[in-house]
Amino acid sequence: MASQQGDRRGDLLEVAASRFVEDGMRATTMESIARGAGAGKATLYRYFSDKDAVVEALLVREIERLERRMQRSMEPAGDSAARVEAGFLAALGFLVEHPLLARGRGDDPAALLERITATDGGHVERLLRPFADVVAGGVASGEFRNVDPRAAAEIAVRLLLSYVAFPPMDLRVEDDVQARTLARALSEGLARR
């Protein structure tokens, strides 16, 4: 029974994500989500108290996916510099290519960024931790300068989040060469001279 409820919740989130991408976050209503899922509003309200709860549940799910993607990309990458670059590129690709985030960036980027950075920093912490761990390892091995790992990780995360909040300018991070150049500059800034 619990797995059916979990499946139903997941189904509702999938429909909500589709509605948000197609109609925008502001225009999407609880009624349109329920209708798209072939459910009554009461069913939707059984899982989510309001639209904000749906958005937060989607955000939690996508931040978890992003964290897993970063971790998978960092594990086999090699030395600390390569791991920083791999994690950064994985996160950047996820944030730039994600249809829901792209739509949110177009609709109301400030609101999207506010949601990511809210909730006592829990979402941001999930992005910070993998970078901080790799930087700490690089500092301990002597590969990186003696920097504060969390401060270095914060710079990487702030840079990543800027691509959620702002439209592209001169640096086209969807271009693989430019994205790799940015990631390399980030890791070179940590390296011993």
Residue pairs with C-beta under 8 A, 6 or more apart in sequence:
8 43
8 47
9 47
9 57
11 37
12 33
12 37
12 39
12 43
12 44
12 47
12 48
12 54
13 54
13 57
13 58
13 61
15 33
15 36
15 37
16 28
16 33
16 54
16 58
17 58
17 100
18 36
19 28
19 32
19 33
19 36
20 28
20 55
20 58
20 100
20 103
20 104
21 99
21 100
21 103
23 32
24 103
24 107
25 55
25 103
25 104
25 107
25 108
25 111
26 107
26 108
28 51
29 51
30 41
30 44
30 45
30 48
30 50
30 51
30 54
31 41
33 44
33 51
33 54
34 40
34 41
34 43
34 44
37 43
37 44
48 54
48 57
55 115
56 115
56 119
58 100
59 115
59 116
59 123
60 123
62 98
62 100
62 101
63 116
63 123
63 126
63 127
64 126
65 94
66 91
66 94
66 95
66 126
66 127
67 126
67 127
67 130
69 90
69 91
69 94
70 87
70 90
70 91
70 127
70 130
71 87
71 130
72 90
73 86
73 87
73 89
73 90
74 83
74 86
74 87
74 90
74 130
74 134
77 83
77 85
77 86
77 87
79 138
79 143
80 134
80 135
80 137
80 138
80 141
80 143
80 144
80 187
80 190
81 138
81 143
81 144
81 187
81 188
81 190
81 191
82 187
83 134
84 131
84 134
84 135
84 138
84 156
84 183
84 186
84 187
84 190
85 180
85 183
85 184
85 186
85 187
87 130
87 131
87 134
88 131
88 156
88 160
88 182
88 183
88 186
88 187
89 179
89 180
89 183
91 127
91 160
92 160
92 163
92 173
92 179
92 182
92 183
93 179
95 101
95 160
95 161
95 163
95 164
96 102
96 163
96 173
96 174
97 174
101 112
101 164
104 111
104 112
104 164
105 112
105 164
105 165
105 167
109 164
109 165
109 166
109 167
110 165
112 164
112 165
113 161
113 164
113 165
116 123
116 124
116 161
116 164
117 123
117 124
117 161
124 157
124 161
127 157
127 160
128 150
128 153
128 154
128 157
129 153
130 153
131 149
131 152
131 153
131 156
131 157
132 149
132 150
132 152
132 153
133 149
135 144
135 147
135 149
135 152
135 153
135 190
136 149
138 144
138 190
139 145
139 146
139 147
139 149
142 192
143 191
143 192
144 152
144 190
144 191
144 192
145 190
145 191
145 192
145 193
147 190
152 190
155 186
156 186
159 182
159 186
163 173
168 174
171 178
171 182
172 178
173 179
173 182
